[in-house]
Amino acid sequence: MTNTPPNGAFRGFGAPQTIFAVELHWEKIADILGIDSLTLRRKNIFKLGSTTATGQRLQESVGALECLDKTVARSKYGAKRKEYDRWNKNKNNLTWKGIGISVCHHGAGFTGSGEVYLASRAGVALTRTGELIILAASTEIGQGTNTMFAQIASETLGMPAAWFAVETPDTHKVPDSGPTVASRTCMVVGGLVRRAALELKTAFVAEYGRVPQPPAELKKAAAALCGKAPARRFETRYEKPAEVAWDDKTYCGDAYGVYSYAAVAVDLEIDRLTYEVRVNKVTTAQDIGKAVNPLLAQGQIIGGSTQGLGWALLEEPLYKDGVMINASLTNYVIPTSLDAPSFAVMLVEKPYSRGPFGAKGLGELPMDGPGPAVAAAVKHAVGLLIATLPQTPERIAKALS
């Protein structure tokens, strides 16, 4: 029976919650063993040849250790741990300081047989007048999908990105590319766009002799390819990589074709009187295979990480008698630009052979790391592991009492 208002999926589909639990276990295990949690993570981090919980052997594109090393170095993690230990011993200081770290991985696309079931399609259309139109159902919601699709097609055909229009994702006009979720738009649908662009490239060479370059030449080539038809469509359908094997009955095998990886360090301070937490800096390195558009990728990372900080420190739905009692943005607090800390973002590129130009998923990965990194930093600051989010002043005060 449902006794709360309808809910939707939170960014990450359960991965942020699971990773929060896993990463805090590393903190607890490290304490019991008497070693730093960073040392423990390095001993157990995914590498080429590692095997996941579902029995999947990681064959390529594993940048977890490089992400961790870059994050540790850029954040000055080791030096700050020692510096903050000395700072926190001085009871005259008005704040506690802490730095915490987390490492995570996130699969790109739907789990197991999900992508096979969807059988997504995408394409490129060439009109008789020389217009180039990308056909995909993926929705542009500010993450840069249209720009990324145009760049993939542009790079594939050797034509300016400005020559490509992206069709409105109206089901009357575009093929079914599946939903705009699950970190799949760039790797899965973008891969289909690239394959369609390659088919168009082959057709140009076969029927016109080469890929046209000047606009006038493009119109001439389009007339040759389209004949009397108003347009010619080149569509491709998702095909499961031959090396991917998954058993739906036992839930074992290759849960995803590939994973993206991230390490996050959160540097924060806590007011000793009010217990308010202030994040001073977030340092993160993220392996996304290939950044099709580095600026948009960094924007995704900063935006997703800020959302993760909101989950970690501010956002808490409260219910009474089945009704959410803080159901407005006046009392359900989300981060604004004034709450966003300084970010240091590093892109790690471990190309995936099946992704467009090596690209992997990015949409959900930035959400996974901030929560446990905040909890680890709070633990470093006050000496207590608070295994609940958000880490509000009230919750920290209660733990310390």
C-alpha positions as CSV (number, residue, x, y, z in Angstrom):
1,M,0.0,0.0,0.0
2,T,1.3,3.5,-0.9
3,N,1.1,5.9,2.0
4,T,3.3,8.7,0.8
5,P,2.9,11.0,-2.3
6,P,4.0,9.7,-5.7
7,N,7.8,9.7,-6.1
8,G,10.2,9.6,-9.0
9,A,13.7,8.3,-9.5
10,F,16.5,10.3,-7.9
11,R,19.5,11.0,-10.1
12,G,21.5,7.7,-10.1
13,F,18.7,5.1,-9.7
14,G,19.8,3.9,-6.3
15,A,23.6,4.0,-6.9
16,P,24.2,7.1,-4.7
17,Q,22.5,5.4,-1.7
18,T,24.3,2.1,-2.3
19,I,27.7,3.8,-2.8
20,F,27.1,5.8,0.4
21,A,26.8,2.6,2.4
22,V,29.7,0.9,0.7
23,E,32.1,3.8,1.1
24,L,31.2,4.3,4.8
25,H,32.0,0.6,5.3
26,W,35.5,1.3,4.0
27,E,35.8,4.0,6.7
28,K,34.7,1.6,9.4
29,I,36.9,-1.2,8.2
30,A,39.9,1.1,8.1
31,D,39.3,2.2,11.6
32,I,39.1,-1.4,12.8
33,L,42.3,-2.3,11.0
34,G,44.0,0.8,12.2
35,I,45.0,2.1,8.8
36,D,44.0,5.1,6.7
37,S,40.9,4.5,4.5
38,L,42.9,5.8,1.5
39,T,45.4,2.9,1.9
40,L,42.5,0.5,2.1
41,R,40.9,1.9,-1.0
42,R,44.1,1.6,-3.0
43,K,44.4,-2.0,-2.0
44,N,40.9,-2.9,-3.2
45,I,40.3,-0.5,-6.1
46,F,39.0,-1.8,-9.4
47,K,41.8,-2.3,-12.0
48,L,42.0,-4.0,-15.4
49,G,41.2,-7.6,-14.8
50,S,39.2,-7.0,-11.6
51,T,36.0,-9.0,-11.1
52,T,32.8,-7.2,-10.0
53,A,30.1,-8.5,-7.7
54,T,28.1,-10.0,-10.6
55,G,31.2,-11.9,-11.9
56,Q,32.0,-9.4,-14.7
57,R,35.7,-9.2,-15.6
58,L,36.8,-5.6,-16.4
59,Q,38.5,-5.9,-19.7
60,E,39.1,-2.2,-20.7
61,S,38.7,1.4,-19.8
62,V,39.2,1.3,-16.0
63,G,40.4,4.6,-14.8
64,A,39.6,4.3,-11.1
65,L,43.1,4.4,-9.7
66,E,44.1,7.3,-11.9
67,C,41.1,9.2,-10.7
68,L,42.0,8.5,-7.1
69,D,45.7,9.5,-7.5
70,K,44.8,12.7,-9.3
71,T,42.2,13.7,-6.7
72,V,44.5,12.9,-3.8
73,A,47.4,14.9,-5.3
74,R,45.3,18.0,-6.4
75,S,43.4,18.2,-3.1
76,K,46.6,17.8,-1.0
77,Y,44.7,15.1,0.9
78,G,47.6,13.7,2.9
79,A,48.9,17.1,4.0
80,K,45.5,18.4,4.9
81,R,44.6,15.4,7.0
82,K,47.7,16.2,9.2
83,E,47.1,19.9,9.2
84,Y,43.4,19.6,10.2
85,D,44.3,17.0,12.9
86,R,46.5,19.7,14.5
87,W,43.8,22.4,14.0
88,N,41.0,20.4,15.6
89,K,43.1,19.7,18.8
90,N,43.1,23.5,19.5
91,K,39.8,24.1,21.3
92,N,40.2,27.9,20.8
93,N,39.6,27.6,17.1
94,L,36.0,28.4,16.1
95,T,35.6,25.6,13.7
96,W,36.5,21.9,13.1
97,K,38.0,21.1,9.8
98,G,37.9,17.9,7.8
99,I,38.7,16.4,4.4
100,G,37.1,13.1,3.2
101,I,37.4,11.1,0.0
102,S,35.3,8.6,-1.9
103,V,35.7,6.4,-5.0
104,C,32.9,5.1,-7.1
105,H,31.9,3.6,-10.4
106,H,28.7,3.8,-12.4
107,G,27.5,1.7,-15.4
108,A,26.5,3.4,-18.6
109,G,23.1,2.4,-20.1
110,F,20.5,0.0,-18.7
111,T,21.5,-2.9,-16.6
112,G,21.9,-6.4,-18.0
113,S,19.6,-7.0,-21.0
114,G,18.0,-3.6,-20.7
115,E,19.5,-2.2,-23.9
116,V,18.8,-5.3,-25.8
117,Y,15.1,-5.1,-24.7
118,L,14.9,-1.4,-25.8
119,A,16.5,-2.0,-29.2
120,S,17.0,1.7,-29.6
121,R,17.3,3.4,-32.9
122,A,18.8,6.7,-34.1
123,G,19.8,8.2,-37.4
124,V,20.8,11.0,-39.7
125,A,18.7,12.4,-42.5
126,L,19.9,14.2,-45.6
127,T,17.3,16.3,-47.4
128,R,17.3,16.8,-51.2
129,T,18.2,20.5,-50.6
130,G,21.3,19.5,-48.5
131,E,20.0,19.8,-45.0
132,L,21.6,17.4,-42.4
133,I,19.3,16.4,-39.6
134,I,20.1,14.2,-36.6
135,L,17.2,11.9,-35.7
136,A,17.1,10.8,-32.0
137,A,14.4,10.7,-29.3
138,S,16.9,11.8,-26.6
139,T,15.6,15.0,-24.9
140,E,17.8,18.1,-24.5
141,I,17.2,19.2,-20.9
142,G,20.2,21.5,-20.6
143,Q,22.8,18.8,-20.5
144,G,24.1,19.5,-24.0
145,T,22.7,16.6,-25.9
146,N,22.0,18.5,-29.1
147,T,25.5,20.0,-29.1
148,M,27.1,16.6,-28.4
149,F,25.1,14.8,-31.2
150,A,26.1,17.5,-33.7
151,Q,29.7,17.2,-32.7
152,I,29.7,13.4,-33.1
153,A,28.1,13.6,-36.6
154,S,30.5,16.5,-37.5
155,E,33.6,14.6,-36.5
156,T,32.4,11.4,-38.2
157,L,31.7,13.1,-41.5
158,G,34.4,15.8,-41.4
159,M,31.8,18.5,-41.8
160,P,31.2,21.6,-39.6
161,A,28.9,21.0,-36.6
162,A,26.9,24.0,-37.6
163,W,25.7,22.1,-40.7
164,F,23.7,19.7,-38.5
165,A,20.3,20.3,-37.1
166,V,18.9,18.1,-34.3
167,E,15.2,17.1,-34.9
168,T,12.7,17.8,-32.1
169,P,12.2,14.4,-30.3
170,D,8.6,14.1,-31.6
171,T,7.8,10.4,-32.0
172,H,6.2,11.2,-35.3
173,K,9.5,12.5,-36.6
174,V,12.3,10.5,-34.9
175,P,12.9,6.8,-34.2
176,D,12.6,5.4,-30.7
177,S,16.0,5.9,-29.0
178,G,14.8,4.9,-25.6
179,P,14.5,7.2,-22.6
180,T,16.8,10.0,-21.7
181,V,18.1,8.4,-18.5
182,A,20.7,6.0,-17.2
183,S,23.8,7.8,-18.4
184,R,23.1,6.3,-21.9
185,T,22.5,9.3,-24.2
186,C,26.1,9.9,-25.2
187,M,27.5,6.4,-25.2
188,V,24.5,4.4,-26.5
189,V,22.5,6.9,-28.5
190,G,25.5,8.9,-29.5
191,G,27.0,5.7,-30.7
192,L,24.0,5.0,-32.9
193,V,24.3,8.6,-34.3
194,R,27.9,7.9,-35.2
195,R,27.1,4.6,-36.9
196,A,24.3,6.4,-38.9
197,A,26.8,9.1,-39.9
198,L,29.2,6.5,-41.0
199,E,26.5,5.0,-43.3
200,L,25.9,8.4,-44.8
201,K,29.6,8.8,-45.3
202,T,29.7,5.5,-47.1
203,A,26.8,6.5,-49.3
204,F,28.5,9.8,-50.2
205,V,31.6,8.0,-51.3
206,A,29.7,5.4,-53.2
207,E,27.3,7.7,-55.0
208,Y,29.1,11.0,-55.2
209,G,32.7,9.9,-55.0
210,R,33.6,11.8,-51.8
211,V,32.2,13.5,-48.8
212,P,31.2,17.0,-50.0
213,Q,32.7,20.0,-48.3
214,P,31.5,23.4,-49.6
215,P,27.7,24.1,-49.1
216,A,27.1,24.2,-52.8
217,E,28.8,20.8,-53.3
218,L,26.7,19.4,-50.4
219,K,23.5,20.4,-52.3
220,K,24.7,18.7,-55.4
221,A,25.6,15.5,-53.5
222,A,22.3,15.6,-51.7
223,A,20.4,15.7,-55.0
224,A,22.4,12.7,-56.2
225,L,21.8,10.6,-53.0
226,C,18.1,11.5,-52.7
227,G,17.0,11.3,-56.3
228,K,13.3,12.3,-56.5
229,A,12.7,11.6,-52.7
230,P,12.5,14.7,-50.4
231,A,15.0,13.1,-48.0
232,R,17.0,10.0,-47.3
233,R,17.3,8.5,-43.8
234,F,20.2,6.5,-42.5
235,E,19.1,4.7,-39.3
236,T,20.9,2.2,-37.0
237,R,19.7,-0.1,-34.3
238,Y,21.4,-1.0,-31.0
239,E,23.4,-4.2,-31.3
240,K,24.7,-6.0,-28.2
241,P,28.5,-6.2,-28.2
242,A,29.5,-9.8,-28.8
243,E,31.7,-10.0,-25.7
244,V,28.9,-8.9,-23.3
245,A,27.1,-11.8,-21.6
246,W,24.3,-11.5,-19.1
247,D,22.0,-14.0,-17.4
248,D,18.6,-12.6,-16.4
249,K,17.8,-15.6,-14.2
250,T,20.9,-15.6,-12.0
251,Y,21.6,-11.8,-12.4
252,C,25.2,-12.7,-13.2
253,G,27.6,-11.6,-15.9
254,D,28.3,-8.3,-17.6
255,A,25.9,-5.9,-15.9
256,Y,27.1,-3.1,-18.1
257,G,29.3,-2.9,-21.2
258,V,31.5,-0.5,-19.3
259,Y,31.7,1.7,-16.2
260,S,32.7,5.2,-15.6
261,Y,34.8,6.0,-12.5
262,A,35.2,9.0,-10.2
263,A,37.1,10.0,-7.0
264,V,35.9,13.0,-5.0
265,A,37.6,14.9,-2.1
266,V,35.5,17.2,0.0
267,D,37.2,19.9,2.1
268,L,34.9,21.4,4.7
269,E,34.6,23.1,8.1
270,I,32.0,22.9,10.9
271,D,31.1,25.8,13.2
272,R,31.7,24.6,16.8
273,L,28.8,26.7,18.1
274,T,26.1,26.2,15.5
275,Y,27.3,23.0,13.9
276,E,26.7,24.4,10.4
277,V,28.8,22.8,7.7
278,R,30.6,24.9,5.0
279,V,32.1,23.1,2.1
280,N,35.2,25.0,1.0
281,K,36.3,23.0,-2.0
282,V,35.4,19.9,-4.0
283,T,38.2,18.2,-5.9
284,T,37.2,15.5,-8.4
285,A,38.7,13.4,-11.2
286,Q,36.3,11.5,-13.4
287,D,37.0,8.9,-16.1
288,I,34.4,9.3,-18.8
289,G,36.3,7.6,-21.7
290,K,36.4,10.6,-23.9
291,A,35.0,14.1,-23.3
292,V,33.1,14.9,-26.5
293,N,32.7,18.4,-25.3
294,P,35.1,19.1,-22.3
295,L,33.3,22.3,-21.2
296,L,29.9,20.6,-21.1
297,A,31.4,17.6,-19.3
298,Q,32.8,19.8,-16.6
299,G,29.4,21.5,-16.3
300,Q,27.8,18.1,-15.8
301,I,30.3,17.2,-13.1
302,I,29.9,20.5,-11.2
303,G,26.1,20.4,-11.5
304,G,25.8,16.8,-10.5
305,S,28.3,17.3,-7.6
306,T,26.4,20.3,-6.3
307,Q,23.2,18.2,-6.4
308,G,25.1,15.6,-4.4
309,L,26.2,18.2,-1.9
310,G,22.5,19.2,-1.5
311,W,21.6,15.6,-0.8
312,A,24.5,15.3,1.6
313,L,23.9,18.5,3.7
314,L,20.5,20.1,3.0
315,E,17.7,18.0,1.4
316,E,15.5,16.0,3.7
317,P,11.9,15.2,2.9
318,L,9.8,15.2,6.1
319,Y,6.4,13.4,6.4
320,K,3.6,13.6,8.9
321,D,0.5,11.4,8.5
322,G,1.5,10.5,5.0
323,V,1.9,14.1,3.9
324,M,5.2,15.8,3.1
325,I,5.4,18.8,5.5
326,N,8.2,20.6,3.7
327,A,7.0,20.3,0.2
328,S,8.1,23.7,-1.1
329,L,11.5,25.3,-1.8
330,T,11.1,27.6,1.1
331,N,11.5,24.7,3.6
332,Y,12.9,21.9,1.4
333,V,16.3,23.5,0.9
334,I,18.3,22.9,-2.2
335,P,21.7,24.4,-3.0
336,T,21.9,27.7,-4.8
337,S,24.9,29.4,-6.4
338,L,25.7,30.9,-3.0
339,D,26.0,27.4,-1.6
340,A,28.3,26.1,-4.3
341,P,31.9,25.7,-3.3
342,S,35.0,26.1,-5.4
343,F,35.5,23.1,-7.7
344,A,38.6,21.5,-9.2
345,V,37.5,19.2,-12.0
346,M,39.9,16.9,-13.8
347,L,38.8,14.8,-16.8
348,V,40.4,11.3,-17.1
349,E,40.0,9.7,-20.5
350,K,40.3,5.9,-20.7
351,P,38.6,5.3,-24.1
352,Y,36.0,2.6,-24.4
353,S,36.2,0.8,-27.7
354,R,32.4,0.6,-28.1
355,G,31.7,4.2,-27.3
356,P,31.6,7.1,-29.9
357,F,35.3,8.2,-30.1
358,G,35.8,6.3,-26.8
359,A,33.1,8.1,-24.7
360,K,31.3,6.6,-21.7
361,G,28.4,7.7,-19.5
362,L,28.6,10.8,-17.3
363,G,25.1,12.0,-16.3
364,E,24.8,10.1,-13.0
365,L,28.4,9.6,-12.0
366,P,28.9,13.0,-10.4
367,M,26.0,12.4,-8.0
368,D,27.6,9.3,-6.5
369,G,30.7,10.5,-4.7
370,P,29.8,13.7,-2.8
371,G,27.6,12.1,-0.1
372,P,30.1,9.6,1.3
373,A,33.0,12.1,0.9
374,V,31.1,14.6,3.0
375,A,30.4,12.0,5.7
376,A,34.1,11.0,5.7
377,A,35.1,14.7,6.0
378,V,32.6,15.2,8.9
379,K,34.1,12.1,10.5
380,H,37.6,13.6,10.1
381,A,36.4,16.9,11.6
382,V,34.5,15.7,14.7
383,G,35.7,12.1,15.1
384,L,32.3,10.5,14.6
385,L,30.9,8.6,11.6
386,I,27.4,9.7,11.0
387,A,25.9,7.1,8.7
388,T,22.8,9.2,7.7
389,L,22.2,11.9,5.1
390,P,21.7,14.8,5.2
391,Q,24.4,15.7,7.7
392,T,22.4,18.6,9.2
393,P,23.6,20.8,12.1
394,E,20.9,19.1,14.2
395,R,22.1,15.6,13.3
396,I,25.8,16.5,14.0
397,A,24.9,18.2,17.4
398,K,22.9,15.1,18.4
399,A,25.7,12.7,17.5
400,L,28.2,14.8,19.5
401,S,26.0,14.9,22.5
